[in-house]
Amino acid sequence: MLGSCLLSGLIISFISTGVYILITDNKKDDNGDKKDRKMDYCIIFSIIMTVSVCILFFTNKDTRETVVPLKGGFSSRVNNLPPF
């Protein structure tokens, strides 16, 4: 369950950071601050990944929950008559 949340969070982070890079890319303003931009991108990536993994982990419902079966099948002692 955690593995699927991590994989989904990684995909969401890559897509979101890629969109952010495309939107804020400024080719005219290249003053040698590529390291600063890369650090900003890494910080944004890690924040998005942390938040998305937490949200996915806490909202993910496990579909493998065990259902307790009725032993002995349907009992005749169960009241299945309408209320009136």
C-alpha positions in Angstrom: 0.0 0.0 0.0 2.8 2.4 0.8 4.7 1.4 -2.3 1.7 2.4 -4.5 1.4 5.7 -2.7 5.1 6.4 -3.2 4.9 5.6 -6.9 1.8 7.7 -7.4 3.4 10.6 -5.4 6.5 10.4 -7.5 4.5 10.6 -10.7 2.4 13.5 -9.4 5.6 15.3 -8.3 7.3 14.8 -11.6 4.3 16.1 -13.6 3.7 19.1 -11.2 7.3 20.1 -11.1 7.6 19.8 -14.9 4.6 22.0 -15.4 6.1 24.5 -12.9 9.4 24.5 -14.8 7.6 25.1 -18.1 5.5 28.0 -16.7 8.3 29.8 -14.9 11.2 29.1 -17.3 12.8 32.4 -18.2 15.4 32.0 -20.9 16.1 35.7 -21.1 17.1 35.9 -17.4 20.1 33.6 -17.4 22.4 35.3 -14.9 24.3 32.1 -13.9 21.8 31.2 -11.2 21.1 27.7 -12.5 22.1 26.2 -9.2 19.6 28.3 -7.4 16.8 27.3 -9.8 17.7 23.6 -9.5 17.6 23.9 -5.8 14.2 25.6 -6.0 13.0 22.9 -8.3 14.2 20.2 -5.9 12.5 21.9 -2.9 9.2 22.2 -4.8 9.5 18.6 -6.0 10.1 17.3 -2.4 7.2 19.4 -1.0 4.8 18.2 -3.6 5.9 14.6 -3.1 5.6 14.7 0.6 2.2 16.2 0.6 0.8 14.0 -2.1 2.2 10.8 -0.5 0.7 11.8 2.9 -2.7 12.6 1.3 -2.7 9.3 -0.8 -1.6 7.2 2.2 -4.2 8.5 4.6 -7.1 8.6 2.1 -6.3 5.2 0.5 -8.8 2.6 1.4 -7.4 -0.9 1.6 -9.5 -3.1 -0.7 -8.1 -6.2 0.9 -10.1 -5.7 4.2 -11.3 -9.0 5.5 -15.0 -9.5 5.6 -16.1 -11.8 8.4 -18.2 -14.6 6.7 -21.3 -15.8 8.3 -20.7 -19.3 9.6 -23.5 -21.7 9.0 -25.2 -19.7 6.3 -28.6 -18.0 6.7 -30.3 -18.9 9.9 -34.0 -19.3 10.2 -33.9 -17.4 13.5 -33.3 -14.1 11.6 -36.4 -12.0 11.5 -37.0 -11.2 7.9 -40.6 -10.1 8.1 -41.7 -6.6 7.2 -42.4 -4.2 10.2 -46.2 -4.0 9.5 
